[in-house]
Amino acid sequence: MASHARPAASDALPVSIADIHAAHVRIADAIVRTPTLISRTLSELTGATVFLKFENLQFTAAYKERGALNTLLQLSEEAKAAGVIAASAGNHAQGLAYHAHRLGVPATIVMPTNTPTVKVTQTAGHGATIILEGDTFDAAYAHARVLEAERGYTFVHPFDDPRIIAGAGTTAVEMLADAPAIDTFVTPIGGGGLISGMATVARAADRRIEVIGVEARLFPSMYNRMRGTHLPCAGDTLAEGIAVKEPGGITARMVQALVDDIVLVSERRLEEAVALLLQIEKTVVEGAGAAGLAALLAYPERFRGKTVGVVLCGGNIDTRLLANVLLRDLARSGRLARLRIRLQDVPGALYQVARIFDQERVNIIEVYHQRVFTTLPAKGLITDIECEARDRAHLERLVAALGEAGYEVHPVELA
């Protein structure tokens, strides 16, 4: 992808390392200087030395505050008085609303009509005026640009703006200050603002730092742009924060010039990464924020032996969704299971099965008896039993014991 020769003056990139250092000075006193910490357990698990940057500890739980604040601080007094506008249903909306309110700048956020209520409420709670318009981000974006023209607002783009990119790049400045040994950045890509800023910092270093982007396999928009492929961009991804169908023009140019490669990660890896970060680091990270770790899990041979910096770029995940991710992870690890057992419809049949669970010390959580909705003969029935084991080996001992007792058992598998 990138040749990494310094761009000639005639094709100099729109954001320089000087821009990023200036942004850092500008915003430093109003953002959280989040820690960059080594994860010994994740390092052992992946074979890399893993440093995590906890941007989920920002006040609005995402790195997006950096670019939003850097942009706001560079507006003229007239522009500040007129106010700013953005189209976003996510972290950009909250970061812009929070800092605009803090600075006394009126902010209007246009969101799609299907935006979850919790996100609307959170953004409004930061003092912004919320307008719900259209069923898609594109429709909300178009409406925001109309209002910009009609009312004299300044539009603040979520990623395709040099001021946004420079602010995002301050993340990498702090990471290298705290962990100078980092030789590889593994960074989520949505529109490309964060990786553009981080790659600018990496290329300005006095040594080689590899920059690898990560996209959800369902939304490989920058991957397509860089490789000339036409993979579909659609689906219900856990990483909705990086589910972007069209990357930015400025960011695409910077990624082409500065980024070494882009890898794609599956939904299963994203779920695993979210669960591991909660279990191991005791930190809540949204799907997009966990994409960097998902790449380490998906491609361990690629990163083995490297000192990797991963940005946990956001922590705004719906609590019910998080609960589902954690339960699915328990199921995949064998600690939670649903077993489908064929029984004879005779007195004591369920009791005999329960005795085997007791003997194997496996906890029964729920029992579902199926007499009617089954393809078995009228005298047969199916019982689904949800249960909790210590680990997969423990579960397998239970299944073996049920089989030895003459029962037909089938685990109900997750997708």
N, C-alpha and C positions, 0 to 999 in steps of 0.2 A: 504493500500500500504506500506508505510514506517513505520518501528517500532520505529525509532529514538533513538534506543540504540546506543551509540558511537561505531563506527567500531573498531574491535580489530586491533592491530598493523599489524597483518598478512594480513588483508583485508582492510587496511586504504585506504581511497579514494584518487584519484590522485591530488585533489586540497584541500588545507587546508585554514583556516582563515588567517594563517600567510602569505600564498601565496597571498591572496587577499589584505591584508594590505600592503604588499611589492609592489604589482602592483599599489596600489593607490598612494603611495609615488613616484613611478617611473613615472607615467603618469600625475600627478596632474597639473603640470605647463603648459601642452600642450593640455588639453581638457577644455571644458566649464564646470564650476561647476554649472550645471543646477539646477533651483530651485525645491523644493518640496513644493507645496502649497495646502492648503485645498480648496476644491470646495464646498461652502455652498449650491449652487443650486443642484449640483449632489448628495450631502449628503441628502438633503430633498427629492429628487426624488427617491433615492434607499433605504433610511432608514439606511444606513451605514454612518460612518464618513469617507469621501473619501479624501485621499491625492494623488495628481497627481505629478509624477516626469516627468518634461518636457524635456525628452531626444531628442525630435524633435528640440530643440534649439541648438544642437551641430552644428558645422560648416557644416558637411555633412548631417545634419538633422537626425542622428540616433546614438544609443548607440554603434554601431559596431566599432566605432573609438577606444573605450576603449581597447578591446581585440587585435585589429590590432596593436595599438601602443605598448601595453605591450609586444607583440611578437617581433616586430621590435627592440625594445630596448634591447632585450636579445640575439640577434643574434651576432655571432662573427664578427670581422672586415672582415674576408674572405667571410663570408656568405653575409654580407651587400654589399660588392663589387661585388659579383656574381649576386645579385638581388633576388627578390622574385617573386613568381607566385601564382595566385589564380584562381579558377573557380567560377564566380558569375555574376549574372545579376542585383544584387541589392545593398543593403546598405554596405555589406562587401567589395564589389569592390571599392566603393567610399571612404570608411574609410581607407582601406589599401593604395589605390592610393594616397590619400591626405597626409597621414603621411609619406609614403615612399618618396614622392617627397620632402616634408619638410626636411627630414633627409638625402636626397641625395642618397637614395637607389633605384636602377632601379626596376620598377615594371611592370610585364606583367599580364594582366587580360584576361582570356579566357571566352568568352561569347557565348551562343547559337546564331545561325544566326538570329533567330526571336526576339532577344532582341529589345525593343522599341528604336528608334533612340535617344530619349532624354536621356536615360540611358547610351548609348554608348558615346554620346557627353559629358555628365557630367563627366563620369569617365575619358575619354581622357583629359578633361579640367583640371584634377588634375595631369596630367603629366604621366599617365600610357600608356604603349603600349597595344593596344587592338587587340586581335585575335578573330575573329568570326569563330566558329567551331561547327558543329552538330546542330540538331534540338532540342535537349533536354539538360537539365543541366547535365545529366549523360554522354552524349557524350562530352560536353565541359570539364567536370571533368576528363574524361579518357585522353583527349588530353593534358590537363594541366599536368597530371602525367607523360606522355610521354616526354613532353618538360622539366620537372623537371629533369628527368634522363639524357636526352641528353645534356642539357646545364648547369647543375650544379646549377640550381635555388633552393631556399628553398620554398617548398610549404607551404602556410599559409591557413589552413583549416578554413572554416567559423564558425565552432562550436566545432568540436571534437578534441580539443587540450587544455591541461591544462593551457597554457598561455592565450589562448582566453577566457577560462572560468573564470580565475582569474581576467582578465581585466573587463569582464562583471559583475562580482560580486562587483566591486567597486561602481556600481549603488546603491546597497542595503546599502553599508556602508554610503553613503551620505544621503540616505533616512532616515535611523535611526538616524543619527546625527541631521537632520533637523526636524524630526517628531518622537521623541522617543516613542510616544504613539501607534505607529503602532503595531497591533497584528496579522495582516493577510497580506500576500503578494499575490496578484492576478496577475499572470505573463504569458504573451504569450509564447507558446512553438512552435518552428519550429524544428530545430535540437536539441535544448535543452541546448545550451550554457548559455543563460541568466538565465534560472531558476536554472541551476546547481550552478552557482555562487551565486545567490541570496539565494538559500536554504542553502548553506554553511554558509553564513553570519547569516541567521536566526537560524540555529542550534547552532551557537557559542554564541548567545545572552544569557543573564542571566535570561531569562524568555521565556515562550512558545510563539513562533510566528508560526502561521499556514502558510503553503505554498501550494497554489492552482494553478495548471497550467491550461492554456486555449488553446484549439486548435479549428480551424475551423472544423465544422462538416464534411466538404468535405475532410479534410485531417487529420484523427485521428490517425496518425502513432505512436506517443508515447503512446497514450491511448490504442491502440491495443497491443503494446509491454508490457505495464504494466499489462493489464487485460487479456491477452491471447485471445483477440477477433480478428475478421477478417473483420472489417468494411472496405468498399472500400475506397481507397485514390485516388480520382480523381475528376476533375471538375474545373470549372472556378470560383475561389473564389476571393472576394474582398481583402482577406488577403493573397496576393501572397507571402509576405515576410515570412510567416510561412507555406507555402504549401510544406512541405517536406514529401516525400514518405517513407524515411528510416531515423530514428533518428540515432544519433551517438552511437558508442559502449561505449565510456567513459561517455557520457552524460546519456545514458540509465541506466548505472550502478549507477550514482549519483542520478538520479531521483528516481530510485527504492529505494535507501537507505534514501533519504532525503525529498521527496515531499509527502504531505498528500493525494492529490487527483488531478485528471484532469477532467475538465468539457469541454463540447463541445458547441459551439455557432453557430447559424444559420447565413446565409447570411443577413437575414433581421435585426437581432440584430447588426451585424457588421455595416451595413449601418446606422442604427439608432444611434449607438455610434459615428461614424464619424461625422454625422450631428449635434448631440448634442454638441460635443466638439467644433465645429466651432461656433455654435450659442451661447452657454453658456460661454465657456472659450475663445472664439475668437482665437482658435489655430487650425492649419491644421495638421491632423494626418492621416497617411495611415491606410488601413484596419487592418494590423497586429498590428499596434500601438494602435488601438482602441479595441483590443480583450479583454483586462482586463475590461474595462468599459462595453463591450458587455456582459460579464459574470455577472456583477452586475445587469444589466437590465434583463437578462434571469433567474437568480436565486436569486431574492431579499430576499426570506425567509432564504436563506443560509447565507447571509452576514449582515442581519439586526442587528443593534446594535454593530457591530464590527468596529474597526478602521482599515481601509483598505488602503494599499499602492499599487498604480497602476502605472506602468511605461508606459508612452506614448513613446514607444521605437523607433518610426520612423515617419517622416513626409513627406516622398517622395511619393506623389500620383499624378498621371497624372491629369492635371487641367480639362480636358474634362470629365474624370471619376468622379472627385469630383463634377462637375456641375450636372452630371446625378444623383449622390447620393443625392444631395441637392434637386433637383427637385422631385425625387421619394419620399423623405421625406415630402415635401410639399403636394404631392398627398395623401400620407397615412394619413396626419393630417387633410385632408379636405380643405386645403387652396388652393389647385390646383386640378381641376377635369376636366374630359372629360365626357360630357353627350351626350348620343345617343338619339335623339328625332325623333319620326316618324311624318312626316308632310303630308298634302295633297298637291299635286302639283297644287296649285292655286296662283294667284297673291296675294301678301301681307302676305303669310303664314310665311315667315321668319321674316317679320316686326312685326307680332303679337307676335311671340316668343321673339324677342328682347325687346319688350315693357315690358314683364314680368321680364326679367333680369334687366331692368332699374328700375322698381318698387321695386325690391328686393335689388337694389344697389350692384349687382354682376357684376364684370368687365369681358367682353368678350375679350379673347386674340386671338383665332383663330376660324374660321368657316370652316368646311369641308362638302360640299354638295355631297351626293351620289345618283346619278340618275341611273347609269348604273350597277355598281357592287353591287347589292342588290337582295335579294330574294323576295322583295315586288312586287306586281303587277306593271305594267308599269306606272300607274298614281300615284303610291306612291313613296315617297323618304325618305331617312334618312339623317339627318343633325347631325354631331358631332360638338359640341361646347366646346372648351377648355375655361375654365373660372377660375377666381380667387375670392375666398370668404375670409371673415375674419377668419372663423374657421368652424368646421364641422357642428355646429348648424346652422350657417348662410347658408351653402350649403343645408342642409336638408330643411330649410324654402323655398329655391328656388325650390327644387324638388317638395315639397308639392304644391307650388303655380302653377307650371306647370301642375301637376296632376289635380288640381281643375279646371284648364282651359281646361281640356279634352285631354291633350297631353300624349302620351305613352313615358315614360322616363326611360332609363336604364344607370346608371353610368358604364363607362368602367373601370374595376378594374385592379389594378396592380397585378402581380404575388405575 
